[in-house]
Amino acid sequence: MPRYYIWTIGCQMNKAESQQIADYLEMFGYQSTQTLQYADLIVLNTCVVRQAAEDKVLGTLGYLKGIKRNSPSLAIVVTGCFVDSNIERLKSNFPYVDLFFKPGDYSQLLSWAEKHGVLLPDAKPAPPLATRTSVTAFIPIIQGCNNFCSYCIVPYRRGREKSRPITEIVCEVDRLVARGTKEVTLLGQNVNSYGHDLSQRTDLSELLAQLSGIGELVRIRFLTSHPKDVDLKFIKTIASLDKVCKHFSLPLQSGDNDILKLMGRGYTIEQYLQLIHTIRSYIPGVSLSTDVIVGFPGERDEQFDHTLSILEEVKFDTVHVAAFSPRPGTIAAREYQDNIPPRVKKERLNKVEALQARIAGEISSRFIGKTVEVLVEGKKGGKWYGRTRGDKLTFFHSETNCFGKLVSVAITKVSPWALQGEMTGVK
């Protein structure tokens, strides 16, 4: 049987889509290999959300060019956000790549497989459902984005929002749970937009309610919410459903109203803080994560200080910070001058990371002496690990096989980013 290797660069959405590609390829008669040199087909799933990611993609393509030079029969397929609408330009720049296809456009992969004689005779050109056994799984529920934030390339590469039918999602989760999955994470560039484009209108609250009815499913997560789209109905839904983890990912991006306006975010700092207050009033103990961009064009020192002030005030559990890098074709790249020196961007990034390390350490210290529920995902360095409902990575020792189990762990030691303790029971 021909063998495939998938090289994934990027976010959880890319990882989930790589899994879907793997399911298709196995439907076509391929089998997976973990050794690049043994592959007959290499799929590169790409990301260009920041310049560093695009540089990594270009470096990987250069590496694959050398491999193909030594193995001319090797097929190389490229997908993900690196693939824009100008396919002919990509073919010209990377002639050694056999196929480029846009994210989620598996019909092109199917056609290519049929043309090259690798499609199994009884294969059906329908979306495959995940076949692997895993404790946790990522489930894309909506593709694309309609927001067009000035710095973001995603709407240009993934298109407008397109939701999957609710019955299709429930069916996929049902099948995963039957194979041992205990936790699913629902994915979307803007997950709270789910359902608005379907002929039978629905929303994320309804989807969460339906998934909560699946008996053996114990946890549900969702990523990522746009702050302007989180309403009171949704907050109450999260509060009322026991299986839904009390964790929100709410990208802040900047703590300054003028910068937010230039970013095209659609909310003010006052509105954002009111949202945080409302969430915490309905869901005490909720876990909050956010994203921040430093060095946006024109960002003055005092505007950056506003961001630090908001981080100090809200005290997020997790902050993902990145320095601004202009993405070709976006509003920010066309209309704003990237005028913050790299040195200043780096200094600001370091300040955010240092502040968040202190805050995360303070939050972690509150767990000392407490017992948390952990869904065990694997073993590393002789310790079992998993996550709490609030998404805290937790390690513990046990001589028994704890894989896939819900266990209670008494916390004895903490760091800013993880907890350690002793298992006290199995649920």
N, C-alpha and C positions, 0 to 999 in steps of 0.2 A: 504494500500500500504506500502511496506517496505520503510524505511527511510535511507538516507545516510548523512554522515558528512565528509567534506574534510578538512584536516588539511595541510596547505601549509607552507613550510619552504623554503625560497630562493628568487630568482630573479623574474623579470617580466616574463621570459620564463616559470618558474614554475607556476606562477599565471595564465598565458594563458593556459597552459596545464591542470591545475586543472579545468578551465572552460570547456575545451573539454571533460574531464572525466565526469564532471557533465552532459553535454549534452548526453553522452553515457548512463549514469546511468538512466537518465530520459527516454531515449528511451527504456531502459530495464524495465521500470515500477517503478523505485524508485522515491521518492520525497525528496526534501531537508529538512533538519532540522538544525537549528542553535544551538541546544542543544545536546552536545556530548552524554549525557546519554540516549537520546531518539533514538539514531541511531541503526539500524540493521546492517549497514555496515559503517566502518570508513576507509577512504582512506588517507594515509599519503604520501604526496608528498615531497620528501626530497632534501637536498642540502649538499654537502660535499666539496665545493670549498675552505673552510677554516676549520681549526680545531674547531673553535667556533661553526660553523654551524653543523659539524658532532657531536659535543658534545650535541648540542640541539636535534639532531635526536635521539641519543642514549637515552637521558633523556626522550624524548617523547615516544619512544618504551617501556621503562621501565614503564612509566605511563599507557600506553595502556595494558600492560601485566596484571596489577592489575585490570583494568576494565574488561578484558576478563575473569579473574579468577572468578569474581562475576557474569558475564553474558556469560556463555559458548557458547551460540548460536550466539553471536556477531561475525561478519566476519571482519577481518582486512586485508587490502590490502596495500602494500607498493610499491611505484614507485619513480622515480627521480634518481638523481645521486648517491645515496647511494647503488643502485642496480647495482652491477658489474656483470661480466660474470660468477662468481662462485655462481650460484643460490643455489646449494646444500649446500655450506658452510653457506649461509644465512639461509636456512631452518633449518640447524642443530643448529645454534646459536639463532635463534628466532622461535622455533617450534610453537608458538602460532599465528604466522602470516599465514593467509590462502593463500595468493598469493603475489609473488614478480614479477613485470614486469618492463622491461627497459623503459626509457622515450620514449613516442610516440608509443610504441608497443601495440596498443589497441586491436590487435587480441587476445592477451592472456587474456585481460579483457573480451572480447566477449566470448571466449571459456569457461572461468570460469563461466560467467553469464549463459550461456546455460546449463552447467553441473549442476548448482545449481538451475535451474528451475525458473529463474527470468526474462528471456528474453520474451518480449511480443510477441504474435503470429505473429503480422504483422510487427515486427521490421526488418529492413534491415541492414546487416553488412557493411554499407557504412559510411564514415566519416560524422558525423553530422555537421550541420552548427549552429553557435551560435543562440540561441533562446531568449536570455534575452535582455531587453531594457536597454541600458546604453549610457550615453553621450560619453564616451570614451571606446575604446576597444584595447586590445593587440592582434596582429595577428602574430603568428609564420610563417615565410616565408622560413626559412632554418634551418635545424637541424645539430648539430655536428660541428666539426672544424678540419681542416687539418694542422694547424700551429704548434702544439706541442711545445708551449712555455715551457721552462724547469720546471716552477713552477706549471703548470696548469693540473688539472686532467680531465677537460672537454672532450678532445678527447678520453680518455680511457673509459669514462662512456657514452658519447653520440655518439661516433663513428665518421666516416668521414662525410663530408658535404653532405647533401641531400636536394635539393630544392623542394619546392612544385610547381606544374604547375601554370603558371601565370593565366590561366583561372579559376582555383580553388580558387585562392586568390581573384581575382576580383569578382567572384560569392559570396564568403563569405562576402566581404565588401559591395557589393550591398545589400545583405540581411540585414546586420546590419544597414545600412543607412536607409533602408525601415522601420526599427523598431525604428528609432530615434537616432542612433549613429551619432555624428557630427565629431568625431576625432578618427583616428586609429593610432596606433604605430606599425610599422613593426619591428619584432624581429628576431634576429639571433645572435649566438655567434660571427659571423663575417658577418654582414649583407651585406657588399659589395661583398662577394663571391657569392651572389645570382645568380642563373641561369647558372653558368658555367658547371654544371653537367647534365643539361637537354638535351634531344635529340634535341629539338629545342632551340638552344642557345639564351639566352636573358640575361638581366642584370637588376640591380636595377634601373637604369635610365629609362629603358623601363617600368618597373612595376610602378614607380612613375608617369610616363606620363599617363599610362592607368588609374590609380586610380584617377588622377586629373580630368579625364573626367566624374566622377560620380557626378551628379548635386548637390545633397544635402550634400555631404561630404565637410566640410569646412576646415579641417586641416589634415595633414599627418605628422607623425614623423617617425624616424627610429633609431634603436639601435642594435648593437654597431658597429662602424666602426673600422677596423684595419688600423692604419696610413699608412702602406705600400701599401694598396689596394685602397686608395682614389686618383683618378686621375683627370686630368683637365676636362675631359668630365663630370664626376659626379658633380664636383663643379659647372660647368656651368649649369647643369641640375637643381641643387638646386636653383641657382640664378634665373633661368627663370620661375620656376613653383610657382605661387602665393600661392597655397594651401599647399605647403611643408614648414613646419616651418624652419626657418633659425637657426638651432641648430644642432651642431655636438657633439657626444660623442666620443672622441679620446683618448683612454688610453695611457698615457705616460709611466707609471710604474716606470721609473727611469730617472733622469736627467744626468746620467753618462754613457758614451759610453761603458766602460768596463763592467759595470753591465748589460747594455742592451744586450751586446754580450753573457754574461753568461745566461741571461734570454731567449735568442734565439728569440728576438723580430723582427729582420730583418730590422732594420733601425738604423740610427745614430741620435744623437741630432741635428746635422746640418740639416739632411733631415727632421726631425720633425718640426723644426722651419721654414724651407722653406715652408712646407705644411701649417702651420698656416698663414704665410705671404700671400701665394697664396689665401687661403680661404678668408682672410680678405680683400684682394684687390678686389676680385670678389663679396663679400657679406659684404658690410660695416654694422657694427652693429650686426654681427653674434654672437650668444651665443655659448660658448664652455664649455664643461665639460670634466673631465678626471678622470682616476684612477691612484693611486700611491701605490706602495708596499715599505714599509720601513723595514730595517733589513734583506735584502736579504743576503744569505751567503757571507761573506767576505766584506760586505759593510763598507768601512772606513768612518771616520767622514767627510773627505773632499769630498768623493763621495756623501754622503748624502747632504752635503752643495751644491753640484752641482744641486741636485733636488730642493732644496729651491730656488736657483738662477733662475732656469727655471720657477718655479711657479711665482716668482716675476716678471719675464720678460714677460711672456705670459698673466698673470692675467686672469685665468679661472673664469667663473661664478660659477662653482661648482667643487669641488675636493672630490672624494671618496678615502679615505686612509685606508689601512689595514697593519697590521704587518705581515711579512712573517711567514707562518706556513707550514712545509713540508707535502706534500700530498703523501701518499704511492703509489709507482709505477711510479711517475714522475721522470724525469731526475734529477731535483734538489735534490729530496729525495735520489736517488741512488748514485749520484756522488759528491754532495756538503755537507759539514758539516754545520749544523745549528749552527753557532758559535757566533751569536750575542745574548748577554744576554737579557732576557725578559725585564729587567729594561731599557736597552738602546733602545730596540724596542719601548717601551712605551714612552720614552722621545722624540724619533724622531717623533712618531705618534702625540704626543701633539704639537710639534713644527709646523708640517704641518697644523694641525687643527687651531692653533692660527694664523698662517700666512694667511690661507685661510679665516678665520673669518674677519680679517682686510680687505683683498682684496674684499671679497664679500660685506662688509659694504660700501666700497668706491664705488663699482659698483651700489649698491642699492641706494646710496645717489643721484646718477645722475637722478633718476626717480622722485624726489621731484618736484612737479609742472607740471609734464608731464601727459598726458592721454594715457592709454594703453588699448588694446583690450583684454578682458578676456572671455574665454569660461567657463561658470559656471557649476561646477561639483557637488555641494552640499552645505549643510549648516552645520556649526559647531559653537557652542557657541553663537548662535544668529546672526552670520555673514555668508553671502554667500562667497564661495571661488571658485577659479578656477585658471587657469594658462594663462600667456601671451604666445605669440608665441615663445618667448625666454625661456619658461619654468619657469618663475618666479611665485611662489605661491602668489596669491593676494586675500585680504579680503576686503569686503565692506558691508555696511548696506543697506537694502532695504526692504520695507514692502510688495512689490509685489513678486510674484513667479518668480524667475529668473532662475530656473533650466533648463539647456540645452540651454540657450540663450547666444548669443554673446553680451556683453555689453561693454560700454566705462566707464573706471574708472579713475578719476583724483586722482593722488597719493598725499597724504598729510603726510604720515608717513612711515618710512621704518625700517627694521632690516636687518642684513646680509642675512637672508634666506627668507624674505617675504616682500611684499608691502601691504599697507593699503590705502584706499581712499574712495571717494564718487562716486557713480554711476552717470554718466551724460547723459546716453542715452542707447538705445537698438538698435542693428543693425538688 
